[in-house]
Amino acid sequence: MASARSFAKLYGTPKFQVRHRNRCKVCGRPRGYYRKFELCRVCLRKYALAGDIPGVTKSSW
């Protein structure tokens, strides 16, 4: 888990706007980001399986 200091560094405004990168609100991961949930794929799966995200269920066919 990232510390509060590293989160502040990650979410600081960049010198140039085009350098902005969407990051997970939980762990700060920059890749595999789902904009709708503001989470990375790892955290999305963890919270969805725990039932913390309403309306999201595991797919079964």
mmJSON file of the N, C-alpha and C atoms, coordinates in Angstrom:
{"data_MODEL":{"atom_site":{
"group_PDB":["ATOM","ATOM","ATOM","ATOM","ATOM","ATOM","ATOM","ATOM","ATOM","ATOM","ATOM","ATOM","ATOM","ATOM","ATOM","ATOM","ATOM","ATOM","ATOM","ATOM","ATOM","ATOM","ATOM","ATOM","ATOM","ATOM","ATOM","ATOM","ATOM","ATOM","ATOM","ATOM","ATOM","ATOM","ATOM","ATOM","ATOM","ATOM","ATOM","ATOM","ATOM","ATOM","ATOM","ATOM","ATOM","ATOM","ATOM","ATOM","ATOM","ATOM","ATOM","ATOM","ATOM","ATOM","ATOM","ATOM","ATOM","ATOM","ATOM","ATOM","ATOM","ATOM","ATOM","ATOM","ATOM","ATOM","ATOM","ATOM","ATOM","ATOM","ATOM","ATOM","ATOM","ATOM","ATOM","ATOM","ATOM","ATOM","ATOM","ATOM","ATOM","ATOM","ATOM","ATOM","ATOM","ATOM","ATOM","ATOM","ATOM","ATOM","ATOM","ATOM","ATOM","ATOM","ATOM","ATOM","ATOM","ATOM","ATOM","ATOM","ATOM","ATOM","ATOM","ATOM","ATOM","ATOM","ATOM","ATOM","ATOM","ATOM","ATOM","ATOM","ATOM","ATOM","ATOM","ATOM","ATOM","ATOM","ATOM","ATOM","ATOM","ATOM","ATOM","ATOM","ATOM","ATOM","ATOM","ATOM","ATOM","ATOM","ATOM","ATOM","ATOM","ATOM","ATOM","ATOM","ATOM","ATOM","ATOM","ATOM","ATOM","ATOM","ATOM","ATOM","ATOM","ATOM","ATOM","ATOM","ATOM","ATOM","ATOM","ATOM","ATOM","ATOM","ATOM","ATOM","ATOM","ATOM","ATOM","ATOM","ATOM","ATOM","ATOM","ATOM","ATOM","ATOM","ATOM","ATOM","ATOM","ATOM","ATOM","ATOM","ATOM","ATOM","ATOM","ATOM","ATOM","ATOM","ATOM","ATOM","ATOM","ATOM","ATOM"],
"id":[1,2,3,4,5,6,7,8,9,10,11,12,13,14,15,16,17,18,19,20,21,22,23,24,25,26,27,28,29,30,31,32,33,34,35,36,37,38,39,40,41,42,43,44,45,46,47,48,49,50,51,52,53,54,55,56,57,58,59,60,61,62,63,64,65,66,67,68,69,70,71,72,73,74,75,76,77,78,79,80,81,82,83,84,85,86,87,88,89,90,91,92,93,94,95,96,97,98,99,100,101,102,103,104,105,106,107,108,109,110,111,112,113,114,115,116,117,118,119,120,121,122,123,124,125,126,127,128,129,130,131,132,133,134,135,136,137,138,139,140,141,142,143,144,145,146,147,148,149,150,151,152,153,154,155,156,157,158,159,160,161,162,163,164,165,166,167,168,169,170,171,172,173,174,175,176,177,178,179,180,181,182,183],
"type_symbol":["N","C","C","N","C","C","N","C","C","N","C","C","N","C","C","N","C","C","N","C","C","N","C","C","N","C","C","N","C","C","N","C","C","N","C","C","N","C","C","N","C","C","N","C","C","N","C","C","N","C","C","N","C","C","N","C","C","N","C","C","N","C","C","N","C","C","N","C","C","N","C","C","N","C","C","N","C","C","N","C","C","N","C","C","N","C","C","N","C","C","N","C","C","N","C","C","N","C","C","N","C","C","N","C","C","N","C","C","N","C","C","N","C","C","N","C","C","N","C","C","N","C","C","N","C","C","N","C","C","N","C","C","N","C","C","N","C","C","N","C","C","N","C","C","N","C","C","N","C","C","N","C","C","N","C","C","N","C","C","N","C","C","N","C","C","N","C","C","N","C","C","N","C","C","N","C","C","N","C","C","N","C","C"],
"label_atom_id":["N","CA","C","N","CA","C","N","CA","C","N","CA","C","N","CA","C","N","CA","C","N","CA","C","N","CA","C","N","CA","C","N","CA","C","N","CA","C","N","CA","C","N","CA","C","N","CA","C","N","CA","C","N","CA","C","N","CA","C","N","CA","C","N","CA","C","N","CA","C","N","CA","C","N","CA","C","N","CA","C","N","CA","C","N","CA","C","N","CA","C","N","CA","C","N","CA","C","N","CA","C","N","CA","C","N","CA","C","N","CA","C","N","CA","C","N","CA","C","N","CA","C","N","CA","C","N","CA","C","N","CA","C","N","CA","C","N","CA","C","N","CA","C","N","CA","C","N","CA","C","N","CA","C","N","CA","C","N","CA","C","N","CA","C","N","CA","C","N","CA","C","N","CA","C","N","CA","C","N","CA","C","N","CA","C","N","CA","C","N","CA","C","N","CA","C","N","CA","C","N","CA","C","N","CA","C","N","CA","C","N","CA","C"],
"label_alt_id":[null,null,null,null,null,null,null,null,null,null,null,null,null,null,null,null,null,null,null,null,null,null,null,null,null,null,null,null,null,null,null,null,null,null,null,null,null,null,null,null,null,null,null,null,null,null,null,null,null,null,null,null,null,null,null,null,null,null,null,null,null,null,null,null,null,null,null,null,null,null,null,null,null,null,null,null,null,null,null,null,null,null,null,null,null,null,null,null,null,null,null,null,null,null,null,null,null,null,null,null,null,null,null,null,null,null,null,null,null,null,null,null,null,null,null,null,null,null,null,null,null,null,null,null,null,null,null,null,null,null,null,null,null,null,null,null,null,null,null,null,null,null,null,null,null,null,null,null,null,null,null,null,null,null,null,null,null,null,null,null,null,null,null,null,null,null,null,null,null,null,null,null,null,null,null,null,null,null,null,null,null,null,null],
"label_comp_id":["MET","MET","MET","ALA","ALA","ALA","SER","SER","SER","ALA","ALA","ALA","ARG","ARG","ARG","SER","SER","SER","PHE","PHE","PHE","ALA","ALA","ALA","LYS","LYS","LYS","LEU","LEU","LEU","TYR","TYR","TYR","GLY","GLY","GLY","THR","THR","THR","PRO","PRO","PRO","LYS","LYS","LYS","PHE","PHE","PHE","GLN","GLN","GLN","VAL","VAL","VAL","ARG","ARG","ARG","HIS","HIS","HIS","ARG","ARG","ARG","ASN","ASN","ASN","ARG","ARG","ARG","CYS","CYS","CYS","LYS","LYS","LYS","VAL","VAL","VAL","CYS","CYS","CYS","GLY","GLY","GLY","ARG","ARG","ARG","PRO","PRO","PRO","ARG","ARG","ARG","GLY","GLY","GLY","TYR","TYR","TYR","TYR","TYR","TYR","ARG","ARG","ARG","LYS","LYS","LYS","PHE","PHE","PHE","GLU","GLU","GLU","LEU","LEU","LEU","CYS","CYS","CYS","ARG","ARG","ARG","VAL","VAL","VAL","CYS","CYS","CYS","LEU","LEU","LEU","ARG","ARG","ARG","LYS","LYS","LYS","TYR","TYR","TYR","ALA","ALA","ALA","LEU","LEU","LEU","ALA","ALA","ALA","GLY","GLY","GLY","ASP","ASP","ASP","ILE","ILE","ILE","PRO","PRO","PRO","GLY","GLY","GLY","VAL","VAL","VAL","THR","THR","THR","LYS","LYS","LYS","SER","SER","SER","SER","SER","SER","TRP","TRP","TRP"],
"label_asym_id":["A","A","A","A","A","A","A","A","A","A","A","A","A","A","A","A","A","A","A","A","A","A","A","A","A","A","A","A","A","A","A","A","A","A","A","A","A","A","A","A","A","A","A","A","A","A","A","A","A","A","A","A","A","A","A","A","A","A","A","A","A","A","A","A","A","A","A","A","A","A","A","A","A","A","A","A","A","A","A","A","A","A","A","A","A","A","A","A","A","A","A","A","A","A","A","A","A","A","A","A","A","A","A","A","A","A","A","A","A","A","A","A","A","A","A","A","A","A","A","A","A","A","A","A","A","A","A","A","A","A","A","A","A","A","A","A","A","A","A","A","A","A","A","A","A","A","A","A","A","A","A","A","A","A","A","A","A","A","A","A","A","A","A","A","A","A","A","A","A","A","A","A","A","A","A","A","A","A","A","A","A","A","A"],
"label_entity_id":["1","1","1","1","1","1","1","1","1","1","1","1","1","1","1","1","1","1","1","1","1","1","1","1","1","1","1","1","1","1","1","1","1","1","1","1","1","1","1","1","1","1","1","1","1","1","1","1","1","1","1","1","1","1","1","1","1","1","1","1","1","1","1","1","1","1","1","1","1","1","1","1","1","1","1","1","1","1","1","1","1","1","1","1","1","1","1","1","1","1","1","1","1","1","1","1","1","1","1","1","1","1","1","1","1","1","1","1","1","1","1","1","1","1","1","1","1","1","1","1","1","1","1","1","1","1","1","1","1","1","1","1","1","1","1","1","1","1","1","1","1","1","1","1","1","1","1","1","1","1","1","1","1","1","1","1","1","1","1","1","1","1","1","1","1","1","1","1","1","1","1","1","1","1","1","1","1","1","1","1","1","1","1"],
"label_seq_id":[1,1,1,2,2,2,3,3,3,4,4,4,5,5,5,6,6,6,7,7,7,8,8,8,9,9,9,10,10,10,11,11,11,12,12,12,13,13,13,14,14,14,15,15,15,16,16,16,17,17,17,18,18,18,19,19,19,20,20,20,21,21,21,22,22,22,23,23,23,24,24,24,25,25,25,26,26,26,27,27,27,28,28,28,29,29,29,30,30,30,31,31,31,32,32,32,33,33,33,34,34,34,35,35,35,36,36,36,37,37,37,38,38,38,39,39,39,40,40,40,41,41,41,42,42,42,43,43,43,44,44,44,45,45,45,46,46,46,47,47,47,48,48,48,49,49,49,50,50,50,51,51,51,52,52,52,53,53,53,54,54,54,55,55,55,56,56,56,57,57,57,58,58,58,59,59,59,60,60,60,61,61,61],
"pdbx_PDB_ins_code":[null,null,null,null,null,null,null,null,null,null,null,null,null,null,null,null,null,null,null,null,null,null,null,null,null,null,null,null,null,null,null,null,null,null,null,null,null,null,null,null,null,null,null,null,null,null,null,null,null,null,null,null,null,null,null,null,null,null,null,null,null,null,null,null,null,null,null,null,null,null,null,null,null,null,null,null,null,null,null,null,null,null,null,null,null,null,null,null,null,null,null,null,null,null,null,null,null,null,null,null,null,null,null,null,null,null,null,null,null,null,null,null,null,null,null,null,null,null,null,null,null,null,null,null,null,null,null,null,null,null,null,null,null,null,null,null,null,null,null,null,null,null,null,null,null,null,null,null,null,null,null,null,null,null,null,null,null,null,null,null,null,null,null,null,null,null,null,null,null,null,null,null,null,null,null,null,null,null,null,null,null,null,null],
"Cartn_x":[0.84,0.0,0.886,0.512,1.3,1.074,2.087,1.973,1.283,0.885,0.199,1.115,2.39,3.352,3.465,3.521,3.639,2.354,1.187,-0.069,-0.081,0.415,0.461,1.354,2.441,3.357,2.705,1.973,1.319,0.222,-0.555,-1.705,-1.402,-0.148,0.223,0.02,-0.249,-0.489,0.818,0.807,2.021,2.355,3.589,4.035,3.274,2.994,2.244,0.985,-0.151,-1.437,-1.484,-0.773,-0.834,-0.178,0.551,1.195,0.265,-0.969,-1.927,-2.198,-2.248,-2.484,-3.548,-4.605,-5.63,-5.031,-5.331,-4.796,-5.906,-5.717,-6.656,-6.749,-7.971,-8.175,-7.717,-7.616,-7.245,-5.74,-5.134,-3.718,-2.803,-3.36,-2.533,-1.977,-2.436,-1.941,-2.347,-1.402,-1.729,-2.263,-2.097,-2.512,-3.713,-4.48,-5.664,-6.737,-6.935,-7.831,-9.223,-10.253,-11.645,-12.204,-12.464,-12.891,-14.216,-15.15,-16.474,-16.392,-15.466,-15.341,-14.168,-13.297,-12.072,-11.187,-11.173,-10.369,-9.558,-8.465,-7.707,-8.39,-7.967,-8.608,-8.462,-7.343,-7.094,-8.05,-8.156,-9.047,-10.512,-10.833,-12.205,-12.641,-11.791,-12.108,-12.268,-11.368,-11.407,-12.71,-13.09,-14.301,-15.571,-15.53,-16.709,-17.002,-15.968,-16.162,-16.618,-16.219,-16.642,-18.059,-18.597,-19.945,-20.012,-18.893,-18.848,-19.27,-19.366,-19.781,-21.186,-22.203,-23.567,-23.78,-24.485,-24.815,-23.774,-22.629,-21.566,-21.566,-21.735,-21.727,-20.752,-20.338,-19.44,-20.215,-19.61,-20.271,-20.299,-21.401,-21.538,-22.391,-21.888,-22.657,-22.429],
"Cartn_y":[-1.178,0.0,1.243,2.203,3.427,4.333,5.086,6.001,7.295,8.087,9.355,10.309,10.259,11.143,10.818,9.523,9.145,9.454,9.368,9.731,11.212,12.044,13.482,13.774,13.049,13.235,12.774,11.66,11.128,12.057,12.623,13.422,14.913,15.299,16.694,17.085,18.352,18.787,18.785,18.226,18.183,19.556,19.704,20.965,21.252,20.201,20.325,19.474,20.012,19.323,17.99,17.847,16.603,15.443,15.728,14.676,14.071,14.578,14.059,12.585,11.779,10.345,9.936,9.27,8.775,7.686,7.741,6.766,6.224,5.001,4.347,5.129,5.318,6.065,5.277,3.958,3.122,2.924,2.452,2.078,2.992,3.839,4.754,4.162,2.987,2.31,3.088,3.352,4.151,3.345,2.033,1.231,0.362,-0.026,-0.844,-0.074,1.195,2.11,2.089,1.938,2.01,3.367,4.208,5.583,5.649,4.761,4.772,4.584,3.747,3.442,4.156,4.761,5.412,4.435,3.17,2.117,1.391,0.754,-0.089,-1.452,-2.278,-3.581,-4.488,-4.381,-5.216,-4.85,-3.563,-3.099,-3.284,-3.09,-3.289,-4.728,-5.672,-7.089,-7.397,-6.865,-7.111,-6.593,-5.36,-4.767,-5.371,-5.75,-6.355,-7.727,-8.528,-9.85,-9.755,-8.691,-8.486,-7.916,-7.455,-6.897,-5.439,-4.743,-3.339,-2.371,-2.845,-1.992,-2.436,-1.607,-2.012,-2.176,-3.242,-3.492,-4.269,-4.549,-5.293,-6.716,-7.679,-9.087,-9.861,-11.004,-11.86,-12.471,-12.46,-12.975,-14.501,-15.058,-16.513,-16.864,-17.719,-18.133,-19.571],
"Cartn_z":[0.0,0.0,0.0,-0.76,-0.881,0.332,0.684,1.822,1.388,2.362,2.077,1.323,1.634,0.974,-0.517,-0.84,-2.248,-3.015,-2.343,-2.998,-3.346,-2.442,-2.701,-3.901,-4.009,-5.133,-6.441,-6.392,-7.591,-8.099,-7.175,-7.568,-7.703,-7.546,-7.749,-9.205,-9.446,-10.819,-11.61,-12.807,-13.618,-14.202,-14.624,-15.211,-16.503,-17.277,-18.526,-18.433,-18.893,-18.765,-19.506,-20.607,-21.372,-20.628,-19.578,-18.788,-17.738,-17.649,-16.666,-16.94,-15.877,-16.012,-15.0,-15.479,-14.568,-13.685,-12.397,-11.458,-10.567,-10.117,-9.216,-7.909,-7.397,-6.156,-4.93,-5.047,-3.907,-3.817,-4.912,-4.86,-5.669,-6.534,-7.318,-8.59,-8.975,-10.175,-11.427,-12.355,-13.534,-14.721,-14.705,-15.859,-15.504,-16.53,-16.306,-15.549,-15.908,-15.195,-15.811,-14.968,-15.413,-15.0,-15.977,-15.73,-14.971,-15.297,-14.672,-13.15,-12.705,-11.284,-10.618,-11.402,-10.927,-10.163,-10.628,-10.013,-11.074,-10.648,-11.571,-11.636,-12.561,-12.763,-11.542,-10.835,-9.667,-8.529,-8.235,-7.167,-7.551,-8.826,-9.29,-9.042,-9.378,-9.176,-7.69,-6.871,-5.427,-4.821,-5.16,-4.6,-5.196,-6.464,-7.095,-6.488,-6.263,-5.671,-4.214,-3.537,-2.151,-2.067,-3.211,-3.243,-2.837,-2.901,-2.495,-3.595,-4.842,-5.955,-6.372,-6.136,-6.462,-7.962,-8.325,-9.72,-10.491,-9.894,-10.573,-10.038,-10.943,-10.559,-11.426,-10.939,-11.695,-12.856,-14.024,-15.217,-15.207,-15.669,-15.748,-16.959,-17.839,-19.005,-19.343],
"occupancy":[1.0,1.0,1.0,1.0,1.0,1.0,1.0,1.0,1.0,1.0,1.0,1.0,1.0,1.0,1.0,1.0,1.0,1.0,1.0,1.0,1.0,1.0,1.0,1.0,1.0,1.0,1.0,1.0,1.0,1.0,1.0,1.0,1.0,1.0,1.0,1.0,1.0,1.0,1.0,1.0,1.0,1.0,1.0,1.0,1.0,1.0,1.0,1.0,1.0,1.0,1.0,1.0,1.0,1.0,1.0,1.0,1.0,1.0,1.0,1.0,1.0,1.0,1.0,1.0,1.0,1.0,1.0,1.0,1.0,1.0,1.0,1.0,1.0,1.0,1.0,1.0,1.0,1.0,1.0,1.0,1.0,1.0,1.0,1.0,1.0,1.0,1.0,1.0,1.0,1.0,1.0,1.0,1.0,1.0,1.0,1.0,1.0,1.0,1.0,1.0,1.0,1.0,1.0,1.0,1.0,1.0,1.0,1.0,1.0,1.0,1.0,1.0,1.0,1.0,1.0,1.0,1.0,1.0,1.0,1.0,1.0,1.0,1.0,1.0,1.0,1.0,1.0,1.0,1.0,1.0,1.0,1.0,1.0,1.0,1.0,1.0,1.0,1.0,1.0,1.0,1.0,1.0,1.0,1.0,1.0,1.0,1.0,1.0,1.0,1.0,1.0,1.0,1.0,1.0,1.0,1.0,1.0,1.0,1.0,1.0,1.0,1.0,1.0,1.0,1.0,1.0,1.0,1.0,1.0,1.0,1.0,1.0,1.0,1.0,1.0,1.0,1.0,1.0,1.0,1.0,1.0,1.0,1.0],
"B_iso_or_equiv":[0.0,0.0,0.0,0.0,0.0,0.0,0.0,0.0,0.0,0.0,0.0,0.0,0.0,0.0,0.0,0.0,0.0,0.0,0.0,0.0,0.0,0.0,0.0,0.0,0.0,0.0,0.0,0.0,0.0,0.0,0.0,0.0,0.0,0.0,0.0,0.0,0.0,0.0,0.0,0.0,0.0,0.0,0.0,0.0,0.0,0.0,0.0,0.0,0.0,0.0,0.0,0.0,0.0,0.0,0.0,0.0,0.0,0.0,0.0,0.0,0.0,0.0,0.0,0.0,0.0,0.0,0.0,0.0,0.0,0.0,0.0,0.0,0.0,0.0,0.0,0.0,0.0,0.0,0.0,0.0,0.0,0.0,0.0,0.0,0.0,0.0,0.0,0.0,0.0,0.0,0.0,0.0,0.0,0.0,0.0,0.0,0.0,0.0,0.0,0.0,0.0,0.0,0.0,0.0,0.0,0.0,0.0,0.0,0.0,0.0,0.0,0.0,0.0,0.0,0.0,0.0,0.0,0.0,0.0,0.0,0.0,0.0,0.0,0.0,0.0,0.0,0.0,0.0,0.0,0.0,0.0,0.0,0.0,0.0,0.0,0.0,0.0,0.0,0.0,0.0,0.0,0.0,0.0,0.0,0.0,0.0,0.0,0.0,0.0,0.0,0.0,0.0,0.0,0.0,0.0,0.0,0.0,0.0,0.0,0.0,0.0,0.0,0.0,0.0,0.0,0.0,0.0,0.0,0.0,0.0,0.0,0.0,0.0,0.0,0.0,0.0,0.0,0.0,0.0,0.0,0.0,0.0,0.0],
"pdbx_formal_charge":[null,null,null,null,null,null,null,null,null,null,null,null,null,null,null,null,null,null,null,null,null,null,null,null,null,null,null,null,null,null,null,null,null,null,null,null,null,null,null,null,null,null,null,null,null,null,null,null,null,null,null,null,null,null,null,null,null,null,null,null,null,null,null,null,null,null,null,null,null,null,null,null,null,null,null,null,null,null,null,null,null,null,null,null,null,null,null,null,null,null,null,null,null,null,null,null,null,null,null,null,null,null,null,null,null,null,null,null,null,null,null,null,null,null,null,null,null,null,null,null,null,null,null,null,null,null,null,null,null,null,null,null,null,null,null,null,null,null,null,null,null,null,null,null,null,null,null,null,null,null,null,null,null,null,null,null,null,null,null,null,null,null,null,null,null,null,null,null,null,null,null,null,null,null,null,null,null,null,null,null,null,null,null],
"auth_seq_id":[1,1,1,2,2,2,3,3,3,4,4,4,5,5,5,6,6,6,7,7,7,8,8,8,9,9,9,10,10,10,11,11,11,12,12,12,13,13,13,14,14,14,15,15,15,16,16,16,17,17,17,18,18,18,19,19,19,20,20,20,21,21,21,22,22,22,23,23,23,24,24,24,25,25,25,26,26,26,27,27,27,28,28,28,29,29,29,30,30,30,31,31,31,32,32,32,33,33,33,34,34,34,35,35,35,36,36,36,37,37,37,38,38,38,39,39,39,40,40,40,41,41,41,42,42,42,43,43,43,44,44,44,45,45,45,46,46,46,47,47,47,48,48,48,49,49,49,50,50,50,51,51,51,52,52,52,53,53,53,54,54,54,55,55,55,56,56,56,57,57,57,58,58,58,59,59,59,60,60,60,61,61,61],
"auth_comp_id":["MET","MET","MET","ALA","ALA","ALA","SER","SER","SER","ALA","ALA","ALA","ARG","ARG","ARG","SER","SER","SER","PHE","PHE","PHE","ALA","ALA","ALA","LYS","LYS","LYS","LEU","LEU","LEU","TYR","TYR","TYR","GLY","GLY","GLY","THR","THR","THR","PRO","PRO","PRO","LYS","LYS","LYS","PHE","PHE","PHE","GLN","GLN","GLN","VAL","VAL","VAL","ARG","ARG","ARG","HIS","HIS","HIS","ARG","ARG","ARG","ASN","ASN","ASN","ARG","ARG","ARG","CYS","CYS","CYS","LYS","LYS","LYS","VAL","VAL","VAL","CYS","CYS","CYS","GLY","GLY","GLY","ARG","ARG","ARG","PRO","PRO","PRO","ARG","ARG","ARG","GLY","GLY","GLY","TYR","TYR","TYR","TYR","TYR","TYR","ARG","ARG","ARG","LYS","LYS","LYS","PHE","PHE","PHE","GLU","GLU","GLU","LEU","LEU","LEU","CYS","CYS","CYS","ARG","ARG","ARG","VAL","VAL","VAL","CYS","CYS","CYS","LEU","LEU","LEU","ARG","ARG","ARG","LYS","LYS","LYS","TYR","TYR","TYR","ALA","ALA","ALA","LEU","LEU","LEU","ALA","ALA","ALA","GLY","GLY","GLY","ASP","ASP","ASP","ILE","ILE","ILE","PRO","PRO","PRO","GLY","GLY","GLY","VAL","VAL","VAL","THR","THR","THR","LYS","LYS","LYS","SER","SER","SER","SER","SER","SER","TRP","TRP","TRP"],
"auth_asym_id":["A","A","A","A","A","A","A","A","A","A","A","A","A","A","A","A","A","A","A","A","A","A","A","A","A","A","A","A","A","A","A","A","A","A","A","A","A","A","A","A","A","A","A","A","A","A","A","A","A","A","A","A","A","A","A","A","A","A","A","A","A","A","A","A","A","A","A","A","A","A","A","A","A","A","A","A","A","A","A","A","A","A","A","A","A","A","A","A","A","A","A","A","A","A","A","A","A","A","A","A","A","A","A","A","A","A","A","A","A","A","A","A","A","A","A","A","A","A","A","A","A","A","A","A","A","A","A","A","A","A","A","A","A","A","A","A","A","A","A","A","A","A","A","A","A","A","A","A","A","A","A","A","A","A","A","A","A","A","A","A","A","A","A","A","A","A","A","A","A","A","A","A","A","A","A","A","A","A","A","A","A","A","A"],
"auth_atom_id":["N","CA","C","N","CA","C","N","CA","C","N","CA","C","N","CA","C","N","CA","C","N","CA","C","N","CA","C","N","CA","C","N","CA","C","N","CA","C","N","CA","C","N","CA","C","N","CA","C","N","CA","C","N","CA","C","N","CA","C","N","CA","C","N","CA","C","N","CA","C","N","CA","C","N","CA","C","N","CA","C","N","CA","C","N","CA","C","N","CA","C","N","CA","C","N","CA","C","N","CA","C","N","CA","C","N","CA","C","N","CA","C","N","CA","C","N","CA","C","N","CA","C","N","CA","C","N","CA","C","N","CA","C","N","CA","C","N","CA","C","N","CA","C","N","CA","C","N","CA","C","N","CA","C","N","CA","C","N","CA","C","N","CA","C","N","CA","C","N","CA","C","N","CA","C","N","CA","C","N","CA","C","N","CA","C","N","CA","C","N","CA","C","N","CA","C","N","CA","C","N","CA","C","N","CA","C","N","CA","C","N","CA","C"],
"pdbx_PDB_model_num":[1,1,1,1,1,1,1,1,1,1,1,1,1,1,1,1,1,1,1,1,1,1,1,1,1,1,1,1,1,1,1,1,1,1,1,1,1,1,1,1,1,1,1,1,1,1,1,1,1,1,1,1,1,1,1,1,1,1,1,1,1,1,1,1,1,1,1,1,1,1,1,1,1,1,1,1,1,1,1,1,1,1,1,1,1,1,1,1,1,1,1,1,1,1,1,1,1,1,1,1,1,1,1,1,1,1,1,1,1,1,1,1,1,1,1,1,1,1,1,1,1,1,1,1,1,1,1,1,1,1,1,1,1,1,1,1,1,1,1,1,1,1,1,1,1,1,1,1,1,1,1,1,1,1,1,1,1,1,1,1,1,1,1,1,1,1,1,1,1,1,1,1,1,1,1,1,1,1,1,1,1,1,1]
}}}
